[in-house]
């Protein structure tokens, strides 16, 4: 299988007369890199970008150019990694400095990709002049390196929830087409990986619905695809086998083959993901047997179990929109996160008020965390904890001080405004409504399944895909429960969020986990989504991501209500929450109280049949 059409790769003219940074050989390049200010990442990136841009414009043999690039490559990788730490995990609308650093990383990836593309194209044209390397190997290694930087640039774009820039996909497709034209796509190059596998690493990331994933999950999947891409098959157009289809002459991502119109083109390739999906299902089954809750590549790179579900669905099923959307322009009230949603559903009550009533006052020990002067009490050494009376030894010394001096030494001077605040109720320090704000956003369109909303720049941006949100169209209506399914940052349209409705209503509770050894946890915020028989939706429980698991027994409580339930199957999960089916169970005392069978031979006989 080879490409027959012309290759559409653009490279800069080699019109630079003089390269000033270092002598154009690998040894001089190595000496230059040793002088880079490694403690100043921004400066290193700027100098590397300048070196690449000038190198791309100077006339140089492909062998020498490749050797210089291979010397610069480790510094490029380190610089890009260091840069990513400074623009990832930032507010949704990037502040000025992280935005500039992200653009710097993008331009560095672009320059590196272009540099290796120049080597590949020149090596093909000048293959008779190459003496120290196999020309085919030089072309193959250069294309693979160009694809690595092209894929890394694609990952950066996805992590910032931006659309791929013009010709971004075309460049990747044409690099692969160039390898096909030379029949080099399946030759092993670096660590046994081929050009085809490197191409598929970036291509498959685009098939995984990256706008529905968190930045860390995208990075973990990208790392996983480094190993998994070899399981994906690129097939010719006559095969008609594969869930996805890609046109190597187009500037489009892979599309569902069932929905693609122009399949007759000889530059179309089917992408068969079935072997990879089968492998992911095996990993998932093994993960569930061992209770590992994810696939770990290293301590910071983990594909969680819910992300495995996402991958299996994205790569194994054609996704079709269930509801038609209509244009809308209504204002929508929205609360972000499980805690804020819990507070709003409780009628603006604090968690303690929901559990114990409006008049409940927490004991002093529970109020320590709101008192900044008492935060370090639990850090006392063991001797102090065992002999707390010694904490008051200072009172004996004060016995020799006059009453006037005592009064002066223990008096804190405050103004009237501060005194009024201190004497007021504890809640006056941090009003709950300020802790859990409600934002007003505009809807772009709506459907029975959810909303597309625009997130203004002036609003806080600490939201992520998978977050639980509460939404309300009208102040007179109750809060509905939704989840942020996708994020898209557009150049002229701002930042858009896709909200999927989970339930038209929910009930806030506190959950106490019953440990196997007999202990219990403190109450934890959970949401009960009631059954909707009309659409066949059973009751479910939304819990925080950590601490809850299948078959676990918990107590649900709030003022005047106590229920005992057992979590059954996990039906959904994101990076923020987990959703379980559950069943109600009875306590032993309730079973005994309901027993009306009369006298028994043994006081325990009736219990065994009911437990």
Secondary structure by P-SEA (a helix, b strand, c coil): cccccccccccccccccccccccccaaaaaaaaaacccccaaaaaaaaaaaaaaaaaccccaaaaaaaaaaaaaaaaaaaaaaaaacccccccccaaaaaaaaaaaaaaaaaaaaaaaaaaaaaacccccccccaaaaaaaaaaaaaaaaaaaaaaaaaaccccccaaaaaaaaaaaaaaaaccccccccccccaaaaaaaaaaaaacccccccaaaaaaaaaaaacccccbbbbccccccccbbbcccccccccccccccccccccbbbbbaaaaaaaaaaaaaaaaaaccccccccccccccaaaaaaaaaaacbbbbbcccccccbbbbbbbccaaaaaaaaacccccccccccccccccccccccccccccccccccaaaaaccccccccccccccccaaaaaaaabbbbcaaaaaaaaccccccccccccbbbbbbbbcccccccccccccccccccccccbbbbbbccccbbbbbbcccbbbbbccccbbbbbbbccccbbbbbbbbbccccccccbbbbbbbcccccccccbbbbbccccccccbbbbbbcccbbbbbbbcccccccccbbbbbbbbbbcaaaaaaacccccccccaaaaaacc
